[in-house]
Amino acid sequence: MSTVTTIARDNLTARIDSMGAQLTSLALDGREYLWQADPVFWGKHAPVLFPIVGSLRGDRAESAAGPCAMARHGLARIYEHGLVGVSEDGASATFSFESTEETLRAYPYRFRLNMTYALTGPASMTQTFAVTNTGDADMPFSVGGHPAFNIPVPGADGEAFEDYEFRFAEPWTCPSPKIVEGGLATYEDTFPTVEDSDTLPLARDLFAYDTVIWDHVPGNTLSLVSRVSGRGVRVDFPGFDFIGIWSAPGAPFVALEPWTGHATLTTEDDVLEHKEGITILAPGATDTRSFTVTLL
């Protein structure tokens, strides 16, 4: 049975469910910024994505260790994670998920994934993925976050979804691949998003092709901010080459998703090691990646 762990620092609190080590609350001064999983739109908050991000073609792939069979976003989100511990100051918590005979049938690699949530500032939370290859063969994998945030943000009375905009560290241009049948991505058919600008207005039609995928965002930082109140969320994601942006039709949230990889491309084969952005981890090695959410 899953349990919920609460961490706190001053007026900032977070809650993490051991099922999937999923963040379920991120609140500042009692105002809840994290999407609260209304199943009318989307019944999740912030799944942990591992050992794949996005979809495999037909939910299957080959690898050097044998066949893989995983649905979209992989295994970590659907298994219980053990609580390793909470820090003495109560501001961080670490969870652990290890391979089992059951996971080996879906993903034939032995691993340990430690997820740490730490309140690192008066309005900031850092989420850290530490992946260890506990087997004896090179291990291909991707990791990603999927936190969704209430838009408009709490307390922004009278604001609308369309009052928000994305802000970048500098002007840039980046078309997004389209997500096509089967959840695959294609760079052969892209659509324009940000064009020679350091801002992009938030609009419903931005999600006409499901998820926006941006790669190599300037400075690995992205803000979603109200033009009216200046309130919003910033994500800093060094070490993550991609970020996915997603919202369900008509939903009052936007997910900001730092990724190290993404869905299989229509132009790729079905070998896991060949996927764009895949990390290959040597036996006994640990790969650590962190991103930080700051509430504005």
KEZAKOL-424432 format. One record per residue (C-alpha): chain; x, y, z negated. Coordinates in steps of 0.05 Angstrom, whole numbers. Layout:
BEGIN
A	X	Y	Z
...
end
This chain:
BEGIN
A	0	0	0
A	28	68	19
A	44	121	-32
A	52	197	-25
A	113	233	-53
A	111	308	-67
A	173	352	-66
A	174	425	-86
A	219	487	-88
A	191	551	-117
A	127	565	-77
A	142	515	-22
A	115	443	-26
A	115	383	19
A	83	314	16
A	108	252	51
A	69	187	61
A	111	124	56
A	70	95	114
A	114	117	171
A	152	166	125
A	104	217	154
A	102	289	130
A	29	302	111
A	33	372	80
A	78	433	84
A	49	490	45
A	76	559	24
A	42	597	-32
A	-15	547	-27
A	-26	559	48
A	-25	495	88
A	15	502	153
A	15	429	174
A	-42	400	214
A	-87	359	169
A	-102	301	216
A	-174	314	234
A	-191	253	276
A	-239	294	318
A	-176	320	353
A	-117	278	329
A	-113	235	267
A	-40	245	251
A	5	299	221
A	78	289	240
A	98	219	262
A	170	196	261
A	192	174	331
A	242	116	333
A	273	78	368
A	241	109	430
A	209	176	445
A	149	176	491
A	128	117	534
A	163	58	567
A	135	36	633
A	81	-14	615
A	106	-10	542
A	165	-54	561
A	239	-48	577
A	300	-92	583
A	363	-82	542
A	430	-116	534
A	402	-153	473
A	339	-175	507
A	268	-151	523
A	235	-94	485
A	160	-86	476
A	138	-21	443
A	80	26	450
A	89	101	456
A	139	131	406
A	163	64	379
A	162	29	312
A	178	76	254
A	110	109	254
A	72	43	244
A	112	12	187
A	119	25	112
A	183	60	91
A	213	49	23
A	226	108	-23
A	301	110	-36
A	295	167	-85
A	278	239	-102
A	333	289	-118
A	342	313	-189
A	315	382	-172
A	253	350	-140
A	266	387	-74
A	284	328	-29
A	264	256	-18
A	294	200	23
A	258	140	54
A	287	78	87
A	262	32	142
A	302	-30	161
A	295	-81	216
A	258	-145	201
A	244	-209	239
A	180	-176	262
A	214	-112	289
A	267	-155	323
A	213	-186	367
A	195	-116	392
A	264	-84	391
A	321	-135	387
A	370	-93	346
A	385	-91	272
A	381	-21	243
A	369	22	182
A	333	89	189
A	338	136	130
A	290	195	133
A	305	254	86
A	259	313	75
A	292	371	39
A	265	440	21
A	327	480	38
A	303	551	30
A	245	591	3
A	205	577	66
A	246	523	101
A	245	447	105
A	299	404	138
A	281	335	165
A	341	289	174
A	345	224	213
A	403	178	194
A	405	117	240
A	454	61	223
A	469	3	269
A	470	-56	221
A	479	-107	277
A	538	-131	318
A	520	-102	386
A	517	-31	413
A	447	-3	399
A	408	43	447
A	356	88	415
A	324	157	412
A	294	195	353
A	245	252	349
A	200	292	304
A	126	306	318
A	102	359	267
A	38	394	286
A	21	462	257
A	-45	497	245
A	-55	552	297
A	-77	603	277
A	-33	596	214
A	-69	598	147
A	-88	667	122
A	-84	699	190
A	-156	722	188
A	-188	739	254
A	-133	713	297
A	-143	667	357
A	-102	611	388
A	-86	657	446
A	-57	711	400
A	6	668	393
A	68	664	436
A	132	624	441
A	196	664	429
A	265	643	452
A	335	667	434
A	345	697	503
A	310	701	571
A	312	636	609
A	275	594	662
A	252	523	652
A	199	484	691
A	170	423	656
A	164	354	684
A	93	329	690
A	68	271	649
A	34	223	697
A	-2	156	694
A	24	110	641
A	55	166	601
A	116	170	646
A	150	236	662
A	169	261	731
A	218	315	752
A	197	304	824
A	133	342	808
A	144	398	757
A	103	458	736
A	126	528	717
A	127	548	644
A	176	601	621
A	207	642	678
A	264	691	664
A	234	712	598
A	246	706	523
A	171	698	509
A	115	654	535
A	42	666	515
A	6	606	484
A	-51	584	529
A	-95	522	535
A	-75	510	607
A	-3	502	586
A	-24	431	566
A	-57	413	633
A	-5	358	642
A	-7	334	570
A	61	353	540
A	109	408	559
A	181	383	558
A	237	434	553
A	310	415	555
A	370	454	528
A	329	511	498
A	374	571	486
A	407	565	418
A	365	503	402
A	315	548	368
A	241	562	383
A	189	604	347
A	113	604	354
A	90	671	328
A	27	713	327
A	32	778	365
A	-19	806	316
A	8	788	247
A	79	764	262
A	62	700	224
A	81	632	251
A	133	577	252
A	206	571	275
A	241	506	290
A	317	501	294
A	341	436	325
A	416	430	338
A	433	361	364
A	365	352	399
A	370	365	474
A	294	365	485
A	232	393	452
A	161	372	468
A	103	420	460
A	33	390	455
A	-38	404	434
A	-102	364	441
A	-158	395	482
A	-191	450	442
A	-152	433	379
A	-129	486	329
A	-57	461	326
A	7	459	365
A	60	405	357
A	133	426	362
A	173	362	373
A	250	360	374
A	273	299	412
A	339	267	431
A	305	231	490
A	238	228	524
A	189	184	562
A	215	140	617
A	222	179	682
A	187	154	745
A	255	153	778
A	288	111	724
A	292	35	720
A	267	-3	660
A	334	-14	625
A	335	20	557
A	409	37	561
A	395	76	626
A	343	124	599
A	360	198	600
A	382	222	532
A	391	153	502
A	442	147	446
A	487	85	444
A	509	70	372
A	567	24	357
A	560	-31	304
A	568	-4	234
A	563	69	257
A	512	120	234
A	482	176	276
A	453	235	237
A	408	290	266
A	369	345	231
A	320	399	248
A	293	454	204
A	223	483	201
A	216	554	174
A	148	583	158
A	142	655	178
end
